[in-house]
Amino acid sequence: MITALSRLIRGSIRPRARQGRQATLPELQRARSALLQCIADCDSLPARRLRHQIETTQSGQELWLLRNDAYQLISQRHSQAVATDRINGLIHCFEAFIDPRQLGRIH
């Protein structure tokens, strides 16, 4: 009984995760600029396509998902280590509007 009560109390005190908050326009622009900067030295047809996607994406969640494509481009151009460093460096741009459970680093 005491164990069940302590779990209940701990569960109600725990801060709630941010759930699907929309990025503000300035937040979206900062994240977009940072992602574009990450792939600035990648020049290929897939890189140009990705730049277009980044520039036209309207939601923070969609922009967050484009990191995977950026990782692939950077790792092909440089190395996986460089791609990992660049992509992990973007997390701070997304913290305000992406659920913390999704903010894992690439290893």
ZITA-V10421 format. One record per residue. N is the residue number from 0. SS is DSSP state (A for helix, B for strand, O for the rest). Layout:
n:ss
N:SS
N:SS
This chain:
n:ss
0:O
1:A
2:A
3:A
4:A
5:A
6:A
7:A
8:A
9:A
10:A
11:A
12:A
13:O
14:O
15:O
16:O
17:O
18:O
19:O
20:O
21:O
22:O
23:O
24:A
25:A
26:A
27:A
28:A
29:A
30:A
31:A
32:A
33:A
34:A
35:A
36:A
37:A
38:O
39:O
40:O
41:O
42:O
43:O
44:A
45:A
46:A
47:A
48:A
49:A
50:A
51:A
52:A
53:A
54:A
55:A
56:O
57:O
58:O
59:A
60:A
61:A
62:A
63:A
64:A
65:O
66:A
67:A
68:A
69:A
70:A
71:A
72:A
73:A
74:A
75:A
76:A
77:O
78:O
79:A
80:A
81:A
82:A
83:A
84:A
85:A
86:A
87:A
88:O
89:O
90:A
91:A
92:A
93:A
94:O
95:O
96:O
97:O
98:O
99:A
100:A
101:A
102:O
103:O
104:O
105:O
106:O
